[in-house]
Amino acid sequence: MSSNNPTGRPRACVAVFACVTVFALVLDRITKMMALESLDTQHSVPVIPGLLSLRLLHNPGASLGMGSSMTWAIALLAIVMSAAILVAGLYATSMRWSVCLGLALAGAMGNLIDRIIYAKGVLDGSVVDFLDYGWSVGNVADIWLMAAGIGLVVLVFMSVPLRTPRREDDAAPSTTEVR
């Protein structure tokens, strides 16, 4: 290993960030494809009566359908936020931050992919939702976003740094004078 990375921690954090992102994004895509194949908008399939059912919904807006007329703005915001999360995830040297940022990126990208592939115009596609809680309908990407949001708030309140401060003995070797 190089002298700039004696512990390998930054590489491990990037690997965890990438693996969490890919795993969570693939799980979101698989569940949405299953929902599109087996559910419809007219019928609800009870899973936990009174708490959770499955029902297909195409949501052009954000949470609770807000911003339905501004789908392009929501998609543009998702692109900007995905880029910012990607940069933070590559910069992080904290495993906890890497996991939370990986979930956040997967959630943002999962819904952004829907807005792109189901678009009729520019960034005007709808998100595939199918988890009906009675008061809201969402998807697995929304679960990732909620979990990441809670995790990031906890990390901030616990004062967990995004990057672990470098110790003096981890710094690159200094040149010493020869006497």
N, CA, C and O atoms as a DFTB+ gen file, in Angstrom:
716 C
 N C O
     1  1       0.825      -1.172       0.000
     2  2       0.000       0.000       0.000
     3  2       0.871       1.237       0.000
     4  3       1.997       1.212       0.496
     5  1       0.351       2.322      -0.557
     6  2       1.138       3.544      -0.623
     7  2       1.209       4.207       0.742
     8  3       0.425       3.897       1.639
     9  1       2.153       5.120       0.889
    10  2       2.301       5.816       2.153
    11  2       1.131       6.758       2.412
    12  3       0.904       7.149       3.557
    13  1       0.387       7.129       1.381
    14  2      -0.774       7.987       1.560
    15  2      -1.981       7.219       2.064
    16  3      -2.972       7.823       2.474
    17  1      -1.912       5.922       2.039
    18  2      -3.045       5.107       2.452
    19  2      -2.545       3.888       3.218
    20  3      -2.686       2.763       2.740
    21  1      -1.961       4.094       4.404
    22  2      -1.358       2.967       5.102
    23  2      -2.360       1.949       5.623
    24  3      -2.003       0.782       5.785
    25  1      -3.592       2.342       5.890
    26  2      -4.550       1.401       6.481
    27  2      -5.489       0.789       5.469
    28  3      -6.118      -0.229       5.757
    29  1      -5.606       1.376       4.291
    30  2      -6.542       0.864       3.307
    31  2      -7.976       1.284       3.575
    32  3      -8.867       0.910       2.813
    33  1      -8.232       2.046       4.629
    34  2      -9.590       2.422       5.021
    35  2     -10.337       3.200       3.939
    36  3     -11.493       2.872       3.670
    37  1      -9.741       4.216       3.302
    38  2     -10.514       4.914       2.269
    39  2     -10.979       3.988       1.147
    40  3     -12.114       4.090       0.683
    41  1     -10.104       3.089       0.716
    42  2     -10.502       2.141      -0.328
    43  2     -11.621       1.230       0.142
    44  3     -12.557       0.953      -0.609
    45  1     -11.533       0.763       1.379
    46  2     -12.587      -0.109       1.926
    47  2     -13.907       0.649       2.012
    48  3     -14.963       0.084       1.727
    49  1     -13.861       1.903       2.396
    50  2     -15.090       2.702       2.487
    51  2     -15.704       2.918       1.106
    52  3     -16.925       2.858       0.956
    53  1     -14.880       3.165       0.112
    54  2     -15.387       3.318      -1.257
    55  2     -15.990       1.999      -1.728
    56  3     -17.029       1.995      -2.388
    57  1     -15.354       0.891      -1.399
    58  2     -15.886      -0.425      -1.789
    59  2     -17.231      -0.686      -1.115
    60  3     -18.158      -1.178      -1.759
    61  1     -17.348      -0.364       0.163
    62  2     -18.620      -0.543       0.881
    63  2     -19.681       0.365       0.272
    64  3     -20.804      -0.077       0.031
    65  1     -19.343       1.619       0.020
    66  2     -20.263       2.575      -0.609
    67  2     -20.764       2.030      -1.945
    68  3     -21.963       2.062      -2.220
    69  1     -19.847       1.530      -2.774
    70  2     -20.217       1.005      -4.092
    71  2     -21.084      -0.247      -3.968
    72  3     -22.088      -0.374      -4.669
    73  1     -20.711      -1.161      -3.093
    74  2     -21.478      -2.402      -2.935
    75  2     -22.880      -2.143      -2.397
    76  3     -23.848      -2.721      -2.890
    77  1     -22.998      -1.278      -1.389
    78  2     -24.315      -0.949      -0.845
    79  2     -25.172      -0.308      -1.930
    80  3     -26.343      -0.654      -2.088
    81  1     -24.585       0.630      -2.680
    82  2     -25.324       1.308      -3.741
    83  2     -25.827       0.312      -4.782
    84  3     -27.007       0.320      -5.130
    85  1     -24.945      -0.536      -5.275
    86  2     -25.322      -1.487      -6.327
    87  2     -26.356      -2.481      -5.812
    88  3     -27.360      -2.725      -6.482
    89  1     -26.130      -3.056      -4.636
    90  2     -27.071      -4.032      -4.082
    91  2     -28.456      -3.405      -3.883
    92  3     -29.466      -3.981      -4.288
    93  1     -28.497      -2.235      -3.264
    94  2     -29.777      -1.581      -2.986
    95  2     -30.478      -1.155      -4.275
    96  3     -31.699      -1.267      -4.384
    97  1     -29.717      -0.670      -5.245
    98  2     -30.303      -0.255      -6.521
    99  2     -30.860      -1.458      -7.286
   100  3     -31.948      -1.375      -7.854
   101  1     -30.138      -2.556      -7.305
   102  2     -30.612      -3.768      -7.985
   103  2     -31.886      -4.291      -7.311
   104  3     -32.828      -4.689      -7.996
   105  1     -31.920      -4.292      -5.984
   106  2     -33.116      -4.742      -5.267
   107  2     -34.311      -3.845      -5.594
   108  3     -35.423      -4.341      -5.775
   109  1     -34.093      -2.542      -5.672
   110  2     -35.166      -1.619      -6.050
   111  2     -35.670      -1.922      -7.453
   112  3     -36.879      -1.997      -7.669
   113  1     -34.771      -2.097      -8.403
   114  2     -35.172      -2.362      -9.794
   115  2     -35.935      -3.682      -9.909
   116  3     -36.942      -3.755     -10.613
   117  1     -35.464      -4.724      -9.223
   118  2     -36.129      -6.035      -9.276
   119  2     -37.544      -5.929      -8.716
   120  3     -38.486      -6.450      -9.315
   121  1     -37.704      -5.261      -7.573
   122  2     -39.040      -5.163      -6.977
   123  2     -39.976      -4.342      -7.849
   124  3     -41.166      -4.649      -7.924
   125  1     -39.473      -3.312      -8.507
   126  2     -40.321      -2.518      -9.397
   127  2     -40.733      -3.321     -10.631
   128  3     -41.873      -3.221     -11.084
   129  1     -39.812      -4.116     -11.174
   130  2     -40.165      -4.964     -12.322
   131  2     -41.209      -5.994     -11.918
   132  3     -42.139      -6.261     -12.679
   133  1     -41.068      -6.577     -10.731
   134  2     -42.054      -7.542     -10.245
   135  2     -43.414      -6.865     -10.060
   136  3     -44.446      -7.446     -10.395
   137  1     -43.418      -5.655      -9.534
   138  2     -44.674      -4.928      -9.336
   139  2     -45.342      -4.639     -10.675
   140  3     -46.556      -4.794     -10.805
   141  1     -44.566      -4.222     -11.667
   142  2     -45.129      -3.930     -12.981
   143  2     -45.714      -5.182     -13.634
   144  3     -46.713      -5.101     -14.349
   145  1     -45.096      -6.338     -13.391
   146  2     -45.558      -7.588     -13.990
   147  2     -46.775      -8.174     -13.281
   148  3     -47.616      -8.796     -13.930
   149  1     -46.889      -7.993     -11.971
   150  2     -47.913      -8.738     -11.244
   151  2     -48.986      -7.895     -10.552
   152  3     -49.943      -8.456     -10.017
   153  1     -48.857      -6.570     -10.545
   154  2     -49.857      -5.732      -9.878
   155  2     -50.559      -4.839     -10.889
   156  3     -50.072      -4.632     -12.000
   157  1     -51.712      -4.312     -10.485
   158  2     -52.381      -3.320     -11.323
   159  2     -52.894      -2.185     -10.444
   160  3     -52.876      -2.272      -9.216
   161  1     -53.347      -1.132     -11.089
   162  2     -53.780       0.067     -10.370
   163  2     -55.178      -0.073      -9.784
   164  3     -55.564       0.723      -8.927
   165  1     -55.940      -1.058     -10.222
   166  2     -57.331      -1.208      -9.800
   167  2     -57.506      -2.079      -8.558
   168  3     -58.484      -1.924      -7.826
   169  1     -56.568      -2.990      -8.317
   170  2     -56.723      -3.948      -7.225
   171  2     -55.579      -3.831      -6.229
   172  3     -54.442      -3.529      -6.591
   173  1     -55.902      -4.073      -4.984
   174  2     -54.926      -4.040      -3.912
   175  2     -54.754      -5.443      -3.349
   176  3     -55.736      -6.165      -3.177
   177  1     -53.534      -5.831      -3.063
   178  2     -53.238      -7.146      -2.494
   179  2     -52.811      -6.938      -1.040
   180  3     -51.723      -6.419      -0.787
   181  1     -53.662      -7.340      -0.071
   182  2     -53.293      -7.138       1.333
   183  2     -52.086      -8.004       1.729
   184  3     -52.021      -9.188       1.398
   185  1     -51.146      -7.393       2.435
   186  2     -49.993      -8.113       2.969
   187  2     -50.133      -8.197       4.485
   188  3     -50.072      -9.283       5.060
   189  1     -50.318      -7.053       5.125
   190  2     -50.610      -6.963       6.559
   191  2     -51.882      -6.113       6.660
   192  3     -51.814      -4.887       6.572
   193  1     -53.023      -6.748       6.841
   194  2     -54.301      -6.011       6.812
   195  2     -54.270      -4.762       7.703
   196  3     -53.883      -4.806       8.871
   197  1     -54.694      -3.658       7.100
   198  2     -54.730      -2.385       7.811
   199  2     -53.412      -1.642       7.849
   200  3     -53.386      -0.467       8.215
   201  1     -52.299      -2.296       7.478
   202  2     -50.983      -1.650       7.534
   203  2     -50.279      -1.581       6.184
   204  3     -49.699      -0.553       5.835
   205  1     -50.328      -2.663       5.430
   206  2     -49.572      -2.710       4.186
   207  2     -50.290      -3.564       3.150
   208  3     -50.729      -4.679       3.432
   209  1     -50.398      -3.020       1.960
   210  2     -50.908      -3.783       0.829
   211  2     -50.068      -3.421      -0.395
   212  3     -49.289      -2.468      -0.370
   213  1     -50.239      -4.184      -1.446
   214  2     -49.517      -3.942      -2.690
   215  2     -50.499      -3.437      -3.736
   216  3     -51.531      -4.059      -3.990
   217  1     -50.164      -2.299      -4.339
   218  2     -51.013      -1.697      -5.369
   219  2     -50.123      -0.864      -6.269
   220  3     -49.330      -0.055      -5.785
   221  1     -50.245      -1.052      -7.560
   222  2     -49.417      -0.329      -8.522
   223  2     -49.892       1.106      -8.669
   224  3     -51.089       1.373      -8.780
   225  1     -48.936       2.023      -8.668
   226  2     -49.229       3.439      -8.852
   227  2     -48.059       4.071      -9.608
   228  3     -46.897       3.785      -9.317
   229  1     -48.366       4.910     -10.557
   230  2     -47.331       5.648     -11.293
   231  2     -47.373       7.083     -10.791
   232  3     -48.306       7.826     -11.094
   233  1     -46.367       7.469     -10.027
   234  2     -46.341       8.764      -9.340
   235  2     -45.440       9.754     -10.079
   236  3     -44.224       9.566     -10.102
   237  1     -46.007      10.807     -10.685
   238  2     -45.183      11.795     -11.374
   239  2     -44.532      12.788     -10.408
   240  3     -43.612      13.509     -10.795
   241  1     -44.994      12.833      -9.167
   242  2     -44.493      13.806      -8.203
   243  2     -43.481      13.216      -7.247
   244  3     -42.886      12.168      -7.498
   245  1     -43.304      13.920      -6.142
   246  2     -42.417      13.468      -5.081
   247  2     -43.264      12.744      -4.033
   248  3     -44.300      12.167      -4.362
   249  1     -42.833      12.772      -2.797
   250  2     -43.552      12.116      -1.717
   251  2     -44.989      12.618      -1.638
   252  3     -45.245      13.819      -1.723
   253  1     -45.917      11.689      -1.476
   254  2     -47.352      11.972      -1.399
   255  2     -47.882      12.669      -2.642
   256  3     -48.910      13.345      -2.583
   257  1     -47.193      12.512      -3.765
   258  2     -47.638      13.089      -5.027
   259  2     -47.391      14.580      -5.165
   260  3     -47.822      15.190      -6.143
   261  1     -46.694      15.182      -4.189
   262  2     -46.427      16.622      -4.272
   263  2     -45.526      16.930      -5.465
   264  3     -44.623      16.156      -5.782
   265  1     -45.770      18.046      -6.113
   266  2     -44.949      18.473      -7.235
   267  2     -45.224      17.734      -8.524
   268  3     -44.353      17.669      -9.392
   269  1     -46.414      17.174      -8.674
   270  2     -46.737      16.389      -9.871
   271  2     -46.587      17.177     -11.161
   272  3     -46.303      16.592     -12.207
   273  1     -46.770      18.489     -11.110
   274  2     -46.628      19.306     -12.315
   275  2     -45.180      19.757     -12.532
   276  3     -44.876      20.411     -13.530
   277  1     -44.293      19.407     -11.605
   278  2     -42.889      19.818     -11.686
   279  2     -41.957      18.608     -11.768
   280  3     -40.871      18.620     -11.188
   281  1     -42.373      17.580     -12.475
   282  2     -41.598      16.348     -12.561
   283  2     -40.182      16.604     -13.049
   284  3     -39.233      16.027     -12.518
   285  1     -40.023      17.459     -14.050
   286  2     -38.690      17.766     -14.588
   287  2     -37.798      18.391     -13.514
   288  3     -36.600      18.111     -13.474
   289  1     -38.364      19.236     -12.640
   290  2     -37.576      19.871     -11.585
   291  2     -37.162      18.842     -10.537
   292  3     -36.045      18.887     -10.021
   293  1     -38.067      17.917     -10.226
   294  2     -37.744      16.853      -9.269
   295  2     -36.623      15.983      -9.836
   296  3     -35.700      15.608      -9.114
   297  1     -36.703      15.661     -11.130
   298  2     -35.666      14.851     -11.775
   299  2     -34.338      15.597     -11.798
   300  3     -33.292      15.000     -11.545
   301  1     -34.364      16.880     -12.096
   302  2     -33.141      17.680     -12.115
   303  2     -32.515      17.746     -10.723
   304  3     -31.298      17.624     -10.582
   305  1     -33.337      17.936      -9.704
   306  2     -32.847      17.932      -8.327
   307  2     -32.234      16.574      -7.980
   308  3     -31.205      16.511      -7.308
   309  1     -32.864      15.488      -8.438
   310  2     -32.334      14.139      -8.178
   311  2     -30.970      13.947      -8.842
   312  3     -30.096      13.283      -8.282
   313  1     -30.785      14.521     -10.024
   314  2     -29.485      14.423     -10.706
   315  2     -28.413      15.160      -9.904
   316  3     -27.324      14.632      -9.676
   317  1     -28.727      16.369      -9.484
   318  2     -27.771      17.173      -8.708
   319  2     -27.448      16.492      -7.385
   320  3     -26.283      16.406      -6.995
   321  1     -28.481      16.008      -6.693
   322  2     -28.265      15.347      -5.406
   323  2     -27.495      14.036      -5.562
   324  3     -26.663      13.703      -4.718
   325  1     -27.764      13.299      -6.624
   326  2     -27.023      12.058      -6.869
   327  2     -25.535      12.348      -7.067
   328  3     -24.680      11.624      -6.556
   329  1     -25.236      13.406      -7.809
   330  2     -23.835      13.779      -8.019
   331  2     -23.177      14.175      -6.700
   332  3     -22.040      13.785      -6.433
   333  1     -23.882      14.945      -5.877
   334  2     -23.330      15.369      -4.585
   335  2     -23.119      14.164      -3.658
   336  3     -22.103      14.076      -2.968
   337  1     -24.080      13.244      -3.649
   338  2     -23.961      12.043      -2.815
   339  2     -22.798      11.184      -3.296
   340  3     -22.062      10.623      -2.484
   341  1     -22.628      11.077      -4.605
   342  2     -21.515      10.308      -5.167
   343  2     -20.180      10.886      -4.719
   344  3     -19.291      10.144      -4.300
   345  1     -20.035      12.188      -4.801
   346  2     -18.783      12.835      -4.373
   347  2     -18.541      12.586      -2.890
   348  3     -17.432      12.230      -2.492
   349  1     -19.581      12.772      -2.065
   350  2     -19.439      12.546      -0.626
   351  2     -19.089      11.087      -0.335
   352  3     -18.261      10.806       0.531
   353  1     -19.720      10.159      -1.060
   354  2     -19.444       8.738      -0.854
   355  2     -18.014       8.361      -1.206
   356  3     -17.412       7.515      -0.545
   357  1     -17.474       8.978      -2.234
   358  2     -16.085       8.705      -2.620
   359  2     -15.092       9.366      -1.668
   360  3     -13.950       8.922      -1.550
   361  1     -15.523      10.415      -0.999
   362  2     -14.683      11.187      -0.086
   363  2     -14.678      10.603       1.324
   364  3     -13.720      10.803       2.071
   365  1     -15.733       9.888       1.696
   366  2     -15.913       9.399       3.070
   367  2     -14.853       8.379       3.463
   368  3     -14.446       7.539       2.662
   369  1     -14.413       8.473       4.723
   370  2     -13.543       7.444       5.290
   371  2     -14.192       6.814       6.520
   372  3     -13.533       6.108       7.284
   373  1     -15.467       7.068       6.704
   374  2     -16.252       6.470       7.784
   375  2     -17.160       5.408       7.167
   376  3     -17.912       5.689       6.234
   377  1     -17.083       4.194       7.694
   378  2     -17.927       3.111       7.177
   379  2     -19.409       3.443       7.345
   380  3     -20.211       3.169       6.453
   381  1     -19.772       4.029       8.480
   382  2     -21.185       4.351       8.722
   383  2     -21.686       5.370       7.699
   384  3     -22.795       5.236       7.181
   385  1     -20.883       6.374       7.412
   386  2     -21.262       7.348       6.382
   387  2     -21.332       6.662       5.020
   388  3     -22.230       6.953       4.229
   389  1     -20.411       5.769       4.742
   390  2     -20.394       5.079       3.450
   391  2     -21.669       4.278       3.230
   392  3     -22.225       4.288       2.132
   393  1     -22.133       3.589       4.257
   394  2     -23.370       2.804       4.148
   395  2     -24.564       3.726       3.926
   396  3     -25.367       3.497       3.021
   397  1     -24.683       4.767       4.748
   398  2     -25.827       5.685       4.620
   399  2     -25.824       6.388       3.261
   400  3     -26.872       6.521       2.630
   401  1     -24.661       6.835       2.812
   402  2     -24.579       7.507       1.512
   403  2     -24.863       6.530       0.368
   404  3     -25.454       6.917      -0.640
   405  1     -24.452       5.274       0.514
   406  2     -24.763       4.263      -0.496
   407  2     -26.266       4.040      -0.617
   408  3     -26.791       3.925      -1.725
   409  1     -26.961       3.977       0.523
   410  2     -28.420       3.836       0.490
   411  2     -29.080       5.065      -0.127
   412  3     -30.026       4.945      -0.904
   413  1     -28.575       6.249       0.223
   414  2     -29.134       7.488      -0.329
   415  2     -28.955       7.539      -1.842
   416  3     -29.878       7.916      -2.565
   417  1     -27.772       7.161      -2.323
   418  2     -27.530       7.185      -3.765
   419  2     -28.420       6.171      -4.483
   420  3     -28.973       6.467      -5.542
   421  1     -28.557       4.982      -3.908
   422  2     -29.421       3.962      -4.518
   423  2     -30.872       4.439      -4.580
   424  3     -31.546       4.240      -5.590
   425  1     -31.351       5.060      -3.518
   426  2     -32.724       5.555      -3.508
   427  2     -32.944       6.656      -4.529
   428  3     -33.922       6.636      -5.275
   429  1     -32.031       7.616      -4.558
   430  2     -32.160       8.719      -5.517
   431  2     -32.063       8.209      -6.953
   432  3     -32.849       8.606      -7.813
   433  1     -31.101       7.332      -7.206
   434  2     -30.922       6.796      -8.561
   435  2     -32.080       5.889      -8.964
   436  3     -32.490       5.900     -10.124
   437  1     -32.616       5.103      -8.028
   438  2     -33.728       4.212      -8.336
   439  2     -34.939       4.976      -8.853
   440  3     -35.547       4.589      -9.851
   441  1     -35.284       6.057      -8.174
   442  2     -36.430       6.850      -8.620
   443  2     -36.086       7.688      -9.849
   444  3     -36.951       7.919     -10.694
   445  1     -34.847       8.144      -9.963
   446  2     -34.426       8.908     -11.146
   447  2     -34.469       8.034     -12.397
   448  3     -34.882       8.495     -13.461
   449  1     -34.053       6.801     -12.277
   450  2     -34.107       5.874     -13.421
   451  2     -35.542       5.756     -13.924
   452  3     -35.780       5.776     -15.132
   453  1     -36.506       5.634     -12.999
   454  2     -37.914       5.587     -13.405
   455  2     -38.303       6.844     -14.171
   456  3     -38.946       6.757     -15.217
   457  1     -37.926       7.997     -13.670
   458  2     -38.292       9.265     -14.306
   459  2     -37.702       9.376     -15.714
   460  3     -38.269      10.044     -16.578
   461  1     -36.569       8.724     -15.937
   462  2     -35.927       8.759     -17.255
   463  2     -36.532       7.715     -18.186
   464  3     -36.905       8.043     -19.312
   465  1     -36.638       6.455     -17.736
   466  2     -37.083       5.404     -18.666
   467  2     -38.581       5.423     -18.938
   468  3     -39.021       4.895     -19.959
   469  1     -39.376       6.017     -18.052
   470  2     -40.820       6.085     -18.286
   471  2     -41.258       7.476     -18.737
   472  3     -42.435       7.823     -18.643
   473  1     -40.311       8.264     -19.225
   474  2     -40.620       9.630     -19.678
   475  2     -41.197       9.619     -21.085
   476  3     -40.813       8.808     -21.928
   477  1     -42.122      10.531     -21.317
   478  2     -42.655      10.751     -22.660
   479  2     -41.991      11.977     -23.278
   480  3     -41.950      12.128     -24.499
   481  1     -41.474      12.843     -22.420
   482  2     -40.748      14.043     -22.843
   483  2     -39.405      14.065     -22.151
   484  3     -38.771      13.023     -21.981
   485  1     -38.967      15.244     -21.751
   486  2     -37.679      15.392     -21.067
   487  2     -37.890      15.317     -19.557
   488  3     -38.516      16.197     -18.967
   489  1     -37.372      14.275     -18.947
   490  2     -37.407      14.080     -17.490
   491  2     -38.815      14.217     -16.904
   492  3     -38.977      14.761     -15.811
   493  1     -39.831      13.731     -17.616
   494  2     -41.200      13.858     -17.120
   495  2     -41.843      12.510     -16.789
   496  3     -43.069      12.402     -16.739
   497  1     -41.026      11.491     -16.564
   498  2     -41.559      10.163     -16.270
   499  2     -42.049      10.030     -14.839
   500  3     -41.732      10.847     -13.975
   501  1     -42.823       8.991     -14.611
   502  2     -43.389       8.707     -13.297
   503  2     -42.597       7.617     -12.599
   504  3     -41.991       6.759     -13.240
   505  1     -42.611       7.665     -11.286
   506  2     -41.952       6.657     -10.457
   507  2     -42.929       5.511     -10.211
   508  3     -44.115       5.739      -9.973
   509  1     -42.431       4.290     -10.269
   510  2     -43.241       3.099      -9.989
   511  2     -43.324       2.918      -8.475
   512  3     -42.323       2.622      -7.822
   513  1     -44.510       3.096      -7.929
   514  2     -44.767       2.878      -6.504
   515  2     -45.701       1.680      -6.355
   516  3     -46.546       1.432      -7.215
   517  1     -45.543       0.942      -5.260
   518  2     -46.378      -0.251      -5.085
   519  2     -46.575      -0.665      -3.636
   520  3     -47.368      -1.569      -3.371
   521  1     -45.896      -0.052      -2.702
   522  2     -46.058      -0.375      -1.286
   523  2     -47.076       0.597      -0.695
   524  3     -46.745       1.747      -0.408
   525  1     -48.303       0.139      -0.515
   526  2     -49.406       1.000      -0.064
   527  2     -49.536       0.881       1.452
   528  3     -49.914      -0.164       1.982
   529  1     -49.208       1.992       2.141
   530  2     -49.271       2.037       3.604
   531  2     -50.626       2.550       4.096
   532  3     -50.837       2.679       5.302
   533  1     -51.533       2.838       3.182
   534  2     -52.835       3.383       3.541
   535  2     -52.851       4.894       3.441
   536  3     -53.815       5.467       2.931
   537  1     -51.825       5.540       3.907
   538  2     -51.717       7.003       3.854
   539  2     -50.748       7.457       2.769
   540  3     -50.709       8.640       2.429
   541  1     -49.975       6.538       2.230
   542  2     -48.978       6.849       1.213
   543  2     -48.629       5.578       0.450
   544  3     -48.743       4.474       0.984
   545  1     -48.207       5.734      -0.794
   546  2     -47.748       4.606      -1.593
   547  2     -46.309       4.903      -1.996
   548  3     -46.018       5.988      -2.499
   549  1     -45.415       3.957      -1.781
   550  2     -44.004       4.169      -2.084
   551  2     -43.382       2.950      -2.722
   552  3     -44.076       2.085      -3.257
   553  1     -42.055       2.891      -2.656
   554  2     -41.311       1.784      -3.243
   555  2     -40.060       1.524      -2.417
   556  3     -39.841       2.177      -1.397
   557  1     -39.250       0.589      -2.844
   558  2     -38.049       0.225      -2.093
   559  2     -37.038       1.380      -2.097
   560  3     -36.345       1.584      -1.100
   561  1     -36.943       2.132      -3.189
   562  2     -36.038       3.295      -3.224
   563  2     -36.419       4.299      -2.142
   564  3     -35.547       4.913      -1.527
   565  1     -37.709       4.466      -1.910
   566  2     -38.157       5.378      -0.857
   567  2     -37.732       4.878       0.525
   568  3     -37.399       5.674       1.403
   569  1     -37.747       3.567       0.710
   570  2     -37.289       2.991       1.982
   571  2     -35.805       3.288       2.168
   572  3     -35.376       3.658       3.260
   573  1     -35.016       3.124       1.095
   574  2     -33.578       3.430       1.178
   575  2     -33.362       4.901       1.528
   576  3     -32.515       5.227       2.359
   577  1     -34.131       5.789       0.892
   578  2     -33.993       7.224       1.166
   579  2     -34.350       7.552       2.613
   580  3     -33.674       8.356       3.255
   581  1     -35.397       6.939       3.119
   582  2     -35.803       7.187       4.505
   583  2     -34.755       6.653       5.483
   584  3     -34.384       7.338       6.436
   585  1     -34.283       5.438       5.246
   586  2     -33.255       4.854       6.122
   587  2     -31.981       5.687       6.083
   588  3     -31.363       5.930       7.120
   589  1     -31.587       6.127       4.889
   590  2     -30.384       6.948       4.757
   591  2     -30.568       8.283       5.462
   592  3     -29.665       8.751       6.156
   593  1     -31.730       8.896       5.286
   594  2     -31.987      10.172       5.942
   595  2     -31.909      10.069       7.454
   596  3     -31.295      10.912       8.108
   597  1     -32.530       9.037       8.012
   598  2     -32.472       8.829       9.464
   599  2     -31.033       8.571       9.897
   600  3     -30.563       9.141      10.882
   601  1     -30.332       7.705       9.154
   602  2     -28.941       7.398       9.493
   603  2     -28.036       8.615       9.438
   604  3     -27.191       8.803      10.313
   605  1     -28.205       9.439       8.420
   606  2     -27.367      10.637       8.290
   607  2     -27.645      11.631       9.403
   608  3     -26.718      12.255       9.920
   609  1     -28.911      11.790       9.781
   610  2     -29.247      12.688      10.896
   611  2     -28.611      12.175      12.184
   612  3     -28.055      12.957      12.955
   613  1     -28.691      10.873      12.421
   614  2     -28.076      10.285      13.622
   615  2     -26.561      10.513      13.605
   616  3     -25.985      10.883      14.628
   617  1     -25.916      10.299      12.465
   618  2     -24.463      10.505      12.381
   619  2     -24.088      11.957      12.666
   620  3     -23.094      12.228      13.339
   621  1     -24.885      12.883      12.152
   622  2     -24.606      14.301      12.412
   623  2     -24.781      14.611      13.892
   624  3     -23.929      15.270      14.489
   625  1     -25.877      14.144      14.497
   626  2     -26.108      14.411      15.915
   627  2     -25.086      13.730      16.813
   628  3     -24.794      14.222      17.903
   629  1     -24.538      12.605      16.368
   630  2     -23.497      11.913      17.135
   631  2     -22.114      12.479      16.834
   632  3     -21.116      12.014      17.384
   633  1     -22.055      13.473      15.968
   634  2     -20.790      14.117      15.573
   635  2     -19.791      13.143      14.960
   636  3     -18.586      13.262      15.179
   637  1     -20.293      12.185      14.194
   638  2     -19.417      11.246      13.490
   639  2     -18.916      11.956      12.229
   640  3     -19.721      12.350      11.385
   641  1     -17.603      12.122      12.093
   642  2     -17.090      12.836      10.920
   643  2     -17.202      12.009       9.638
   644  3     -17.092      10.783       9.660
   645  1     -17.420      12.701       8.535
   646  2     -17.455      12.059       7.227
   647  2     -16.106      11.431       6.915
   648  3     -16.021      10.323       6.386
   649  1     -15.072      12.155       7.252
   650  2     -13.701      11.674       7.068
   651  2     -13.036      11.561       8.423
   652  3     -13.123      12.475       9.242
   653  1     -12.380      10.454       8.659
   654  2     -11.632      10.269       9.884
   655  2     -10.385      11.139       9.807
   656  3      -9.636      11.067       8.833
   657  1     -10.158      11.959      10.826
   658  2      -8.961      12.815      10.780
   659  2      -7.695      11.972      10.676
   660  3      -7.577      10.918      11.300
   661  1      -6.751      12.462       9.872
   662  2      -5.481      11.743       9.731
   663  2      -4.654      11.924      10.980
   664  3      -4.543      13.026      11.517
   665  1      -4.080      10.836      11.435
   666  2      -3.161      10.908      12.572
   667  2      -1.797      11.308      12.053
   668  3      -1.478      11.110      10.880
   669  1      -1.009      11.865      12.929
   670  2       0.343      12.301      12.536
   671  2       1.174      11.154      11.980
   672  3       1.906      11.333      11.007
   673  1       1.066       9.972      12.591
   674  2       1.880       8.846      12.125
   675  2       1.358       8.263      10.811
   676  3       2.040       7.448      10.191
   677  1       0.153       8.670      10.374
   678  2      -0.361       8.245       9.074
   679  2       0.098       9.151       7.940
   680  3      -0.013       8.798       6.766
   681  1       0.608      10.312       8.299
   682  2       1.023      11.275       7.283
   683  2       2.222      10.735       6.508
   684  3       2.938       9.840       6.958
   685  1       2.404      11.304       5.351
   686  2       3.552      10.892       4.528
   687  2       4.836      11.148       5.304
   688  3       4.926      12.119       6.055
   689  1       5.814      10.294       5.130
   690  2       7.068      10.458       5.876
   691  2       7.718      11.800       5.538
   692  3       7.780      12.221       4.383
   693  1       8.193      12.441       6.585
   694  2       8.863      13.732       6.367
   695  2      10.350      13.504       6.192
   696  3      10.896      12.483       6.612
   697  1      10.983      14.456       5.575
   698  2      12.434      14.354       5.404
   699  2      13.094      14.853       6.680
   700  3      12.643      15.829       7.280
   701  1      14.140      14.194       7.083
   702  2      14.864      14.606       8.302
   703  2      16.236      15.089       7.899
   704  3      16.838      14.643       6.922
   705  1      16.690      16.011       8.693
   706  2      18.020      16.568       8.413
   707  2      19.083      15.557       8.802
   708  3      18.926      14.821       9.777
   709  1      20.147      15.524       8.049
   710  2      21.273      14.675       8.385
   711  2      22.274      15.563       9.118
   712  3      22.676      16.608       8.608
   713  1      22.669      15.146      10.300
   714  2      23.626      15.950      11.090
   715  2      25.008      15.452      10.947
   716  3      25.930      16.011      11.541
